[in-house]
Amino acid sequence: MEDAIHQMVERRLRRRGWRPQIIAYTGYGGCGWARVMGRVLLSRIETRAPRRPEKLRGWRSFATLPAKHTPVLIEAGGRRHEARTDRSGVLDVRVEGTFEPGWAAVRIGTADASPVEAPIRVLDPEVRFGILSDIDDTVMVTALPRPLLAAWNTFVLDEHARMAVPGMAVLFERLATSHPGSPVFYLSTGAWNVAPTLSRFLSRHLYPAGPLLLTDWGPTADRWFRSGKEHKRATLARLSREFPEVRWLLIGDDGQHDQEIYAEFAAAHPQNVAGVAIRRLSPTQAVLAGGFPTPAGHPADTGPDGQRWLSAPDGAGLFQLLRRAGLV
């Protein structure tokens, strides 16, 4: 049903002059490969001078039409690769090439869209420490997953109304400074539709730049909505295969399923976990997130495989615990 509706709308919009537009996402990789991510959407071709920027409501991120199964040409690491977007217009492909550690760029183009450059975070083979963080209620206050409040925060509020979690940006900056060359990844159950909004939020609040690892939005062949928990589990498992020597500091909150997912990953891959830092929600925030307040307990504990499990209500508290644990 979704595909049929999209095909009908796409035909009408193309007749009105709409053309594909490429949105590049930040990817990552190693010295011989890169994971290139982006999205191709149908967009109106503006003939007038652009208006001054306005505050964007969240629903605008979802009022888009993907360019399904569009052929894409990727120029990366001195090589050219051909790929196709999926049924949601998402480009997510691993390509081979020669990349130097640090930041690189790949070029993404289609037959009828202006090419764009996508940044790539290339990990040095000597890197042994990385930072992987949740977004919702960990770096940005969203009060998920309570349905009505989540819908208000996602679809109604403009992006400048979203609040950062106190102290977390400073914590991330100090972690990145303490571990030069270490990557910062942001893992969320959010949809690719909001990737540009999240990128602007992270930049505006001075979080370190890094890839966003999001998921698709909408129905699948066998369910109405995708499983956010399975997305996080699959992404963590993939990172452990791609970077087997890296030990991750996993950062999340106790409002959703981060503790459960991180505990499963730590038990299955103890060599890939340096520690777990959990932002403890206040009683009010916990209720708004659809749960119950979690007892404070001990701020620092040891996991079943010796990893350090730390818990505090904000970035300043987590920084103190991480410093005592020797992780920052």
N, C-alpha and C positions, 0 to 999 in steps of 0.2 A: 504493500500500500504506500509506504513512504517513497519507494523508488518511482512508482507510477505518478505520484503527486509532483515529485521533483522534475521528472521528465516533462510533464505538462507545463509547469511553471518555467522551466528552462527554455523551452521552445518560444514561449511568449516573450521572455526577457531578451533573448537573442534577437528576435525580430525588432525589438525596440532599441537595439544597439548596445546591449550589455555585452561585455567581453571579460574573459578571465583575468584575474589579478592574483599575483603570487604573494603570499605572506610567508616570510622566512622566520623560522624558529631557531633558537640557539641549539646546536648539536654538540656532539662530543666524539672523542675517538682516541686512538693511539698513533704511534709513529707510522704505521702502515695501513691504517684504515680510519674511517669516519662514519658516524651515524648521522645522516642528513635528514632534517625534519622541516616540514613546511606544510602549507595548505594552499590550494587553488580554489578561489571563489569567483562567482560571477559578480561583476561590479559595474555600476553605471559610469560611463565615460563622461567626465565633467567638461563642458565646453566653456563654462563661465570661470571667472577668477575665483580661487578658493576663498571661502569665508574665513573669518578668524576662528580659531579653535573654540569649541564649546564643550561644556561638561557632558560626558556621554553617559546615558542611563544604561544599566546593565543589560536590559532586554535587547539593545541594539547589537550586542555581541552574538545573540542567537538568531536574529532576523537576517540570516545569510543563506545563500544557496550554493552548495558545493558544485564544483566542476568535476563530475565523476569520471574516473578512469581516463584522465587526461594524460597523454604522453608528455614526459618531462625530460629535459636534457640537463645533466649535471656535469659541471666542470670542476673537478676536485683533484688536488695533488698532482697536477700535470696530466690527468687523464679525463676522458669523456665517458659518461655513463648514461644509459637510457633507462627510464623507469616510468611507472604510471602511478597516479594517485588512486586511492581506494574509493569505495562507494560514498565516503564522506568527504572526499576531496583532500584527504590527508596524504602527505608524502612522508614516508618513514622507511628509509632504505640504508643499508650498509654498503659503502663503496670502498674500493681499494685505492690507495694513492700514497704519495710520499708527503708526510707532514712533519714539521718541526714542533717540538714541545712548546706549549704556550697557546696563544690565540692565532687561529688561521681563519680563512674564509673560503667558501665554495660558492660557485655561481649556479643559480637555478633559473632555467628559462623554459618557455613553451613556444609553440608555433605562433600564437597570437596574443602573447602577453610580454610585457617588458621584463627582461631578466633582472633578478635581484641577487644580492649577496647575503649569504647566511653565515653567521659567525660559528666557529667550531672551537670547542675547548679541547685541546690535545694534551693528554696526560703524558708526563715524562715517565719513561720506564723505571726510573729510580724512585718515583713517588710511592710512599707506603701508607699515607694517611689521607682520608677524604672526609668530607662533611656532607651528609644527606639529611635533608630536613623536610618535614611536612610543611604545609602552608596554612591551611584553615585552622585558626585558633592557636597556631604556633608562631607564625610571623605576622599574621593578619587576623584581626578579630572578625569572625564571621558568624559565630553562634550556630554552627551546623551540628547535627543534621535536622533540627526541629523544622518540619516542612514549611509552615507559614512564615516563620522568621527567616529561614534560609531563602525562600522565594523573594521576600522583601529585600534582603541584602543583595541577592544575586541579580534580580530583574529590575528593581525600582531605584535603588540608590545609585547616584552617579559615582564614578570611580574615585573622585576626590573626597568622598565622604567616608571611605573605608579607613579604619584606624589600624595602626601598627601596634603590635604587642610591645609594651614598654621594655626597653633594654635589649631586645633581641638583635637589632641591627648592630649595636655596639659589640655584643657577644660574638656575632659572626665575623665582624671586622677583626677582633682580637684573635679569634681562632685562625683566620686566614693569615694574619701577621705572624702568629706563632709557628705556623707550619707553611713556610714558603713553598709555592708550587702546588699546594694541595687544592683539589677541585671542590667546588660547592655545587651540589645538585639539589633541586627542589622537586620533591615528589608529592603529587596531589591527586585526589580523585576528581578534580575539576576537569571540565571539558576543554578541548583545544580551542573552542570558541573564545574563551576568556584569556588565552595566552598573551595577546598584546596588552590587555588591561593589567594582568599580573606582572608582566615585565615592566610596565611603566610604574606600577606601585613599588616594586622592589627597587627600581632605580631612584624613584623620588624619595624613598626612605633610606637610601644609602646602604642597601644590602649588597654584598658582593655579587658580581655578575656570575651567572651559571645557567646551565640548561634547565628548562622546565620539562618534567616528565609527567604529562597529562594523559587523558584518555578520551575516547570518543563519547559523544552525547546522543542519546536517543535509543530506539529499539534495535535489537539484534534479531537473528533468525528464530531464536527460541525464548526471548524474554523482552519485557518492555524497557528495562534499563540495565546497563552494564553493572557488574559487581566492582565497586571501588576496592574492596578488600582483595579480590583476586588480582586486580591491576597492580596494587602495591606489592603483593607477594611475587607476582611474575617479574616485576621490574627489579626488585631486590635480587632475585635469583639470577636474572640476566646480568646485572652488574657484577655479581660474584664470579660469573663465568668470564666476562670480558676483562675484569681486572682482578685476577685471583690473588695478587700480592698486596692489594690495598685493604687496609683495615679502616672501616667506616665508623665515624661518630654519628649515631642515629639520633635525630632530634625530633620530638613530637609532643603530643599533649595527651592528657588523660580523658578527653571529652569524647573520643570516638574509639577506634580500635588500634591505635598506634602501639600501645603496650603489648597487646596480644600478637600483632604481626611482627613486631621487633623481637619478642621473645621466641617466636617460632623460627625466625631467621637466625637468631643468635644460637639456638640449639642445633640447627642444621648446619650452620657455617660459623662456628666459633672463631676460626682463624681470620674471618673477615669483619669482626666487630671489635672496635677499640673501646666502645662504651655506649651507653644509652642515656640521653638527657631528656627528661619528660617535664614539660611545662605543666604545672599543676593549676587547674582552673579554680577560680573562686567558687564558693557555693552558688552564687547567682549565675555565673557563667556556666557552671555544670548543669544547672536546671534548664537554662536557655538552650544548651546543646542537646537536651533531650535525655539527660541522665541524672545521676544523683551525686552529691558531693563525695569525693574520695577522701578517706581518712588520710591525714598528713603522713603519719608513720615516720619512718626514718628518712631523712633527706638523701642519704647515700647508702646504698646496699650493694652487695655483690651478687651477680647473677649466677645461674647454675653452672656456667662454664668459666667463671672467674671474671667476667666483664663487669665494669663499674656501671651501676644503675643509679642515676642521680635524678633528684626531683626538687623543683623549686617553683614558686609562682610567677617568676619573671626572669628576664635575661640577666639582671644583676645577681640574683640568687644563684642561677645556674653557673655564672662565671666564677663565683667564689668556690662552688663545689668542684667545678672542672679544674680550677687552679690547684686545689688541694689534692685532686686525683692525678695531677701531673699531665693533664690533657690540654692545657693551655698555658 
